[in-house]
Amino acid sequence: MLYACVFFCCLTQLKAEDFKETVTFNAHKGVYKASFNNDGKKIVSSGSEGTIRVWNSANGVEFTKVKMIVSQGGLINGNVSFTPDGKGFFQPIVLSPDKAMVWDVNFGREIGLTKIKYSFLDEYQFVYSPDRTKFVDKNFGTDIKVQTGSGKVISTFKGHTKQYKTLAFSPDSKKIISTSEDGIRLWDAERGIEYFNLKGHSEKANIALFTPDGKKNIECK
């Protein structure tokens, strides 16, 4: 059974085939970014109130909460994620984008600075499929065009009537989840066919992503 998790100002877990809610819990005042760990059992998220939190993705229990690193001038990089071994989570430093602060997952203990590979260009301009065979240039219009590495358009999704805010490929590179004021949509990346559309949300959703096994996705406001 597929599940989805939705972040607006709270986290909601949904069945992906019909988007019925299974569990909801309070999160941040507003969410900057969220990521799953490798087995999909934990979520790390950053919020506009200045905290980073680690959650149990199944029941919404909060494991850890720490204060975000604020750089000179009040600048914050909220692109939090887990370390590859899953034992820590990190926040990139604004004025040193190749460095990040790392904390322990279970206790929130500060481990220290580490070097990371981070590209602002990739993050804000393109979304790549995990198999690296296709990508979407994020122009944030209503049509979503999937292209090959050579720039050839292989599919165009025209389901959104309002500007889409975010999208993500599934781990097998075959599906895409996209969000807009007109709904949250799951669709075929190669044919542009819509599988499901969740309508009725009054708030904009800013982030969407899948778990590593493709059985869940989360979406953030």
Short mmCIF file of the C-alpha atoms (twelve columns), coordinates in Angstrom:
data_MODEL
# 
_entry.id   MODEL 
# 
loop_
_atom_site.group_PDB 
_atom_site.id 
_atom_site.type_symbol 
_atom_site.label_atom_id 
_atom_site.label_alt_id 
_atom_site.label_comp_id 
_atom_site.label_asym_id 
_atom_site.label_seq_id 
_atom_site.Cartn_x 
_atom_site.Cartn_y 
_atom_site.Cartn_z 
_atom_site.pdbx_PDB_model_num 
ATOM 1   C CA . MET A 1   0.000  0.000  0.000   1 
ATOM 2   C CA . LEU A 2   1.334  3.434  -0.930  1 
ATOM 3   C CA . TYR A 3   1.272  6.346  1.471   1 
ATOM 4   C CA . ALA A 4   1.813  10.053 1.152   1 
ATOM 5   C CA . CYS A 5   2.627  12.624 3.804   1 
ATOM 6   C CA . VAL A 6   1.568  16.243 3.436   1 
ATOM 7   C CA . PHE A 7   3.147  19.254 5.169   1 
ATOM 8   C CA . PHE A 8   1.170  22.457 5.318   1 
ATOM 9   C CA . CYS A 9   1.766  23.783 8.842   1 
ATOM 10  C CA . CYS A 10  1.282  20.236 10.037  1 
ATOM 11  C CA . LEU A 11  2.265  16.822 8.685   1 
ATOM 12  C CA . THR A 12  -0.464 14.568 7.333   1 
ATOM 13  C CA . GLN A 13  0.078  10.994 6.192   1 
ATOM 14  C CA . LEU A 14  -2.142 9.894  3.325   1 
ATOM 15  C CA . LYS A 15  -2.834 6.784  1.284   1 
ATOM 16  C CA . ALA A 16  -1.383 7.595  -2.126  1 
ATOM 17  C CA . GLU A 17  -4.042 5.702  -4.076  1 
ATOM 18  C CA . ASP A 18  -6.937 7.739  -2.666  1 
ATOM 19  C CA . PHE A 19  -5.180 10.425 -0.544  1 
ATOM 20  C CA . LYS A 20  -7.287 9.621  2.554   1 
ATOM 21  C CA . GLU A 21  -5.727 10.868 5.777   1 
ATOM 22  C CA . THR A 22  -4.314 8.271  8.178   1 
ATOM 23  C CA . VAL A 23  -2.476 10.436 10.733  1 
ATOM 24  C CA . THR A 24  -1.954 14.161 11.312  1 
ATOM 25  C CA . PHE A 25  0.323  15.977 13.743  1 
ATOM 26  C CA . ASN A 26  1.469  19.539 14.390  1 
ATOM 27  C CA . ALA A 27  4.803  20.651 12.993  1 
ATOM 28  C CA . HIS A 28  6.115  24.158 12.319  1 
ATOM 29  C CA . LYS A 29  4.575  27.579 11.835  1 
ATOM 30  C CA . GLY A 30  5.755  27.230 8.232   1 
ATOM 31  C CA . VAL A 31  8.025  24.626 6.664   1 
ATOM 32  C CA . TYR A 32  11.232 25.399 4.740   1 
ATOM 33  C CA . LYS A 33  12.279 21.848 3.822   1 
ATOM 34  C CA . ALA A 34  11.732 18.213 4.779   1 
ATOM 35  C CA . SER A 35  13.569 14.963 3.964   1 
ATOM 36  C CA . PHE A 36  13.159 11.263 4.691   1 
ATOM 37  C CA . ASN A 37  15.975 9.069  5.996   1 
ATOM 38  C CA . ASN A 38  17.114 6.021  3.996   1 
ATOM 39  C CA . ASP A 39  14.472 3.594  5.312   1 
ATOM 40  C CA . GLY A 40  11.655 6.167  5.269   1 
ATOM 41  C CA . LYS A 41  10.941 5.798  8.997   1 
ATOM 42  C CA . LYS A 42  12.067 9.286  10.012  1 
ATOM 43  C CA . ILE A 43  11.544 12.803 8.648   1 
ATOM 44  C CA . VAL A 44  13.738 15.827 9.318   1 
ATOM 45  C CA . SER A 45  12.157 19.232 8.753   1 
ATOM 46  C CA . SER A 46  13.040 22.902 9.215   1 
ATOM 47  C CA . GLY A 47  10.573 25.659 10.028  1 
ATOM 48  C CA . SER A 48  10.143 29.406 9.954   1 
ATOM 49  C CA . GLU A 49  10.071 29.553 13.752  1 
ATOM 50  C CA . GLY A 50  13.774 28.623 13.666  1 
ATOM 51  C CA . THR A 51  13.819 24.952 14.622  1 
ATOM 52  C CA . ILE A 52  14.827 21.657 13.007  1 
ATOM 53  C CA . ARG A 53  12.786 18.624 14.064  1 
ATOM 54  C CA . VAL A 54  13.086 14.871 13.544  1 
ATOM 55  C CA . TRP A 55  9.817  12.910 13.424  1 
ATOM 56  C CA . ASN A 56  8.568  9.330  13.307  1 
ATOM 57  C CA . SER A 57  6.998  9.264  9.827   1 
ATOM 58  C CA . ALA A 58  4.392  6.639  10.790  1 
ATOM 59  C CA . ASN A 59  2.821  8.217  13.867  1 
ATOM 60  C CA . GLY A 60  4.121  11.801 14.020  1 
ATOM 61  C CA . VAL A 61  6.052  11.441 17.284  1 
ATOM 62  C CA . GLU A 62  8.836  14.017 17.587  1 
ATOM 63  C CA . PHE A 63  12.271 12.513 18.327  1 
ATOM 64  C CA . THR A 64  14.483 15.595 18.363  1 
ATOM 65  C CA . LYS A 65  14.287 19.391 18.130  1 
ATOM 66  C CA . VAL A 66  17.232 21.808 17.754  1 
ATOM 67  C CA . LYS A 67  17.635 25.500 16.932  1 
ATOM 68  C CA . MET A 68  18.662 26.346 13.368  1 
ATOM 69  C CA . ILE A 69  21.990 28.007 12.583  1 
ATOM 70  C CA . VAL A 70  21.438 31.694 11.756  1 
ATOM 71  C CA . SER A 71  24.247 33.391 9.821   1 
ATOM 72  C CA . GLN A 72  25.299 37.023 9.946   1 
ATOM 73  C CA . GLY A 73  22.487 39.302 8.872   1 
ATOM 74  C CA . GLY A 74  19.839 36.787 9.937   1 
ATOM 75  C CA . LEU A 75  20.281 34.558 6.867   1 
ATOM 76  C CA . ILE A 76  19.105 30.922 7.165   1 
ATOM 77  C CA . ASN A 77  19.625 27.935 4.865   1 
ATOM 78  C CA . GLY A 78  16.732 25.604 5.666   1 
ATOM 79  C CA . ASN A 79  17.738 22.768 3.300   1 
ATOM 80  C CA . VAL A 80  18.041 20.124 6.018   1 
ATOM 81  C CA . SER A 81  18.707 16.452 5.318   1 
ATOM 82  C CA . PHE A 82  19.975 13.251 6.920   1 
ATOM 83  C CA . THR A 83  23.601 12.116 6.759   1 
ATOM 84  C CA . PRO A 84  24.168 9.077  4.471   1 
ATOM 85  C CA . ASP A 85  24.411 6.681  7.457   1 
ATOM 86  C CA . GLY A 86  21.176 8.049  8.928   1 
ATOM 87  C CA . LYS A 87  22.740 8.667  12.338  1 
ATOM 88  C CA . GLY A 88  22.770 12.436 11.988  1 
ATOM 89  C CA . PHE A 89  21.044 15.325 10.233  1 
ATOM 90  C CA . PHE A 90  22.546 18.528 8.892   1 
ATOM 91  C CA . GLN A 91  21.843 22.126 7.916   1 
ATOM 92  C CA . PRO A 92  24.018 23.869 5.264   1 
ATOM 93  C CA . ILE A 93  25.602 27.159 6.348   1 
ATOM 94  C CA . VAL A 94  24.527 30.178 4.265   1 
ATOM 95  C CA . LEU A 95  27.885 31.913 3.986   1 
ATOM 96  C CA . SER A 96  29.761 28.595 3.545   1 
ATOM 97  C CA . PRO A 97  27.533 26.442 1.263   1 
ATOM 98  C CA . ASP A 98  30.111 23.629 1.165   1 
ATOM 99  C CA . LYS A 99  29.854 23.234 4.960   1 
ATOM 100 C CA . ALA A 100 27.021 22.063 7.201   1 
ATOM 101 C CA . MET A 101 26.328 21.693 10.905  1 
ATOM 102 C CA . VAL A 102 25.583 18.094 11.928  1 
ATOM 103 C CA . TRP A 103 23.486 16.915 14.873  1 
ATOM 104 C CA . ASP A 104 22.851 13.450 16.337  1 
ATOM 105 C CA . VAL A 105 19.431 12.074 15.315  1 
ATOM 106 C CA . ASN A 106 18.423 10.560 18.642  1 
ATOM 107 C CA . PHE A 107 19.555 13.204 21.109  1 
ATOM 108 C CA . GLY A 108 20.055 16.381 19.076  1 
ATOM 109 C CA . ARG A 109 23.644 16.607 20.248  1 
ATOM 110 C CA . GLU A 110 25.778 18.918 18.087  1 
ATOM 111 C CA . ILE A 111 28.446 16.853 16.310  1 
ATOM 112 C CA . GLY A 112 30.142 19.716 14.434  1 
ATOM 113 C CA . LEU A 113 30.807 21.078 10.959  1 
ATOM 114 C CA . THR A 114 31.335 18.810 7.959   1 
ATOM 115 C CA . LYS A 115 31.968 19.310 4.231   1 
ATOM 116 C CA . ILE A 116 29.092 18.624 1.824   1 
ATOM 117 C CA . LYS A 117 28.449 18.742 -1.905  1 
ATOM 118 C CA . TYR A 118 25.762 21.360 -2.436  1 
ATOM 119 C CA . SER A 119 24.650 23.207 -5.567  1 
ATOM 120 C CA . PHE A 120 22.300 26.182 -5.397  1 
ATOM 121 C CA . LEU A 121 21.996 26.084 -9.227  1 
ATOM 122 C CA . ASP A 122 20.781 22.471 -9.288  1 
ATOM 123 C CA . GLU A 123 18.449 22.984 -6.348  1 
ATOM 124 C CA . TYR A 124 16.671 26.057 -7.711  1 
ATOM 125 C CA . GLN A 125 16.780 25.523 -11.484 1 
ATOM 126 C CA . PHE A 126 16.428 21.787 -12.188 1 
ATOM 127 C CA . VAL A 127 14.817 18.647 -10.798 1 
ATOM 128 C CA . TYR A 128 16.619 15.465 -11.916 1 
ATOM 129 C CA . SER A 129 15.247 11.929 -12.010 1 
ATOM 130 C CA . PRO A 130 17.173 9.479  -9.771  1 
ATOM 131 C CA . ASP A 131 18.409 7.540  -12.826 1 
ATOM 132 C CA . ARG A 132 19.700 10.861 -14.275 1 
ATOM 133 C CA . THR A 133 18.042 10.170 -17.659 1 
ATOM 134 C CA . LYS A 134 15.580 13.071 -17.492 1 
ATOM 135 C CA . PHE A 135 14.942 16.367 -15.772 1 
ATOM 136 C CA . VAL A 136 12.484 19.239 -15.419 1 
ATOM 137 C CA . ASP A 137 13.582 22.850 -15.809 1 
ATOM 138 C CA . LYS A 138 11.698 24.623 -12.999 1 
ATOM 139 C CA . ASN A 139 10.113 27.553 -14.810 1 
ATOM 140 C CA . PHE A 140 7.132  27.367 -12.414 1 
ATOM 141 C CA . GLY A 141 4.449  27.818 -15.039 1 
ATOM 142 C CA . THR A 142 1.364  25.623 -15.387 1 
ATOM 143 C CA . ASP A 143 2.824  23.091 -17.858 1 
ATOM 144 C CA . ILE A 144 5.526  20.683 -16.665 1 
ATOM 145 C CA . LYS A 145 7.887  19.459 -19.391 1 
ATOM 146 C CA . VAL A 146 10.057 16.387 -18.815 1 
ATOM 147 C CA . GLN A 147 13.262 16.442 -20.877 1 
ATOM 148 C CA . THR A 148 16.124 14.072 -21.631 1 
ATOM 149 C CA . GLY A 149 19.769 15.025 -21.075 1 
ATOM 150 C CA . SER A 150 19.899 16.355 -24.635 1 
ATOM 151 C CA . GLY A 151 16.980 18.689 -23.953 1 
ATOM 152 C CA . LYS A 152 14.385 16.671 -25.917 1 
ATOM 153 C CA . VAL A 153 10.883 16.958 -24.372 1 
ATOM 154 C CA . ILE A 154 9.497  13.438 -23.820 1 
ATOM 155 C CA . SER A 155 6.282  14.361 -21.989 1 
ATOM 156 C CA . THR A 156 4.282  17.422 -20.992 1 
ATOM 157 C CA . PHE A 157 1.858  17.487 -18.091 1 
ATOM 158 C CA . LYS A 158 -0.916 20.069 -18.559 1 
ATOM 159 C CA . GLY A 159 -3.068 19.229 -15.523 1 
ATOM 160 C CA . HIS A 160 -2.362 22.325 -13.427 1 
ATOM 161 C CA . THR A 161 -4.465 25.428 -14.049 1 
ATOM 162 C CA . LYS A 162 -2.345 27.524 -11.671 1 
ATOM 163 C CA . GLN A 163 1.433  27.825 -11.357 1 
ATOM 164 C CA . TYR A 164 3.014  24.738 -9.841  1 
ATOM 165 C CA . LYS A 165 5.182  25.290 -6.777  1 
ATOM 166 C CA . THR A 166 7.230  22.113 -6.462  1 
ATOM 167 C CA . LEU A 167 7.706  18.625 -7.871  1 
ATOM 168 C CA . ALA A 168 9.725  15.453 -7.283  1 
ATOM 169 C CA . PHE A 169 10.499 12.220 -9.126  1 
ATOM 170 C CA . SER A 170 9.793  8.820  -7.573  1 
ATOM 171 C CA . PRO A 171 12.847 6.588  -6.877  1 
ATOM 172 C CA . ASP A 172 12.189 4.528  -10.031 1 
ATOM 173 C CA . SER A 173 12.004 7.781  -12.075 1 
ATOM 174 C CA . LYS A 174 8.590  6.793  -13.470 1 
ATOM 175 C CA . LYS A 175 6.275  9.068  -11.460 1 
ATOM 176 C CA . ILE A 176 6.196  12.714 -10.453 1 
ATOM 177 C CA . ILE A 177 4.337  14.430 -7.631  1 
ATOM 178 C CA . SER A 178 3.607  18.120 -8.167  1 
ATOM 179 C CA . THR A 179 1.889  20.762 -6.061  1 
ATOM 180 C CA . SER A 180 -0.073 23.896 -6.868  1 
ATOM 181 C CA . GLU A 181 -2.926 25.975 -5.463  1 
ATOM 182 C CA . ASP A 182 -5.243 23.896 -7.654  1 
ATOM 183 C CA . GLY A 183 -4.222 20.537 -6.151  1 
ATOM 184 C CA . ILE A 184 -1.574 17.957 -5.388  1 
ATOM 185 C CA . ARG A 185 -1.077 15.634 -8.357  1 
ATOM 186 C CA . LEU A 186 0.607  12.297 -8.959  1 
ATOM 187 C CA . TRP A 187 1.345  11.511 -12.595 1 
ATOM 188 C CA . ASP A 188 3.308  9.418  -15.093 1 
ATOM 189 C CA . ALA A 189 6.647  11.091 -15.884 1 
ATOM 190 C CA . GLU A 190 7.005  9.477  -19.319 1 
ATOM 191 C CA . ARG A 191 3.441  9.818  -20.604 1 
ATOM 192 C CA . GLY A 192 2.138  12.859 -18.716 1 
ATOM 193 C CA . ILE A 193 -0.932 10.902 -17.536 1 
ATOM 194 C CA . GLU A 194 -2.443 11.909 -14.187 1 
ATOM 195 C CA . TYR A 195 -2.946 9.177  -11.582 1 
ATOM 196 C CA . PHE A 196 -4.540 11.269 -8.839  1 
ATOM 197 C CA . ASN A 197 -5.410 14.842 -7.893  1 
ATOM 198 C CA . LEU A 198 -6.000 16.003 -4.322  1 
ATOM 199 C CA . LYS A 199 -8.040 19.219 -4.375  1 
ATOM 200 C CA . GLY A 200 -9.514 21.529 -1.783  1 
ATOM 201 C CA . HIS A 201 -6.453 22.943 0.008   1 
ATOM 202 C CA . SER A 202 -6.572 26.692 0.569   1 
ATOM 203 C CA . GLU A 203 -2.858 27.000 1.362   1 
ATOM 204 C CA . LYS A 204 0.068  26.790 -1.027  1 
ATOM 205 C CA . ALA A 205 2.332  23.748 -0.777  1 
ATOM 206 C CA . ASN A 206 6.031  24.366 -1.324  1 
ATOM 207 C CA . ILE A 207 7.829  20.992 -1.109  1 
ATOM 208 C CA . ALA A 208 7.150  17.461 -2.304  1 
ATOM 209 C CA . LEU A 209 9.341  14.355 -2.210  1 
ATOM 210 C CA . PHE A 210 9.225  10.566 -2.083  1 
ATOM 211 C CA . THR A 211 10.709 8.140  0.428   1 
ATOM 212 C CA . PRO A 212 13.690 6.099  -0.851  1 
ATOM 213 C CA . ASP A 213 11.448 3.058  -1.410  1 
ATOM 214 C CA . GLY A 214 8.764  5.096  -3.163  1 
ATOM 215 C CA . LYS A 215 6.030  4.058  -0.716  1 
ATOM 216 C CA . LYS A 216 5.520  7.503  0.800   1 
ATOM 217 C CA . ASN A 217 5.890  11.103 -0.192  1 
ATOM 218 C CA . ILE A 218 5.713  14.300 1.783   1 
ATOM 219 C CA . GLU A 219 4.654  17.743 0.811   1 
ATOM 220 C CA . CYS A 220 5.324  20.936 2.711   1 
ATOM 221 C CA . LYS A 221 3.828  24.342 3.074   1 
# 
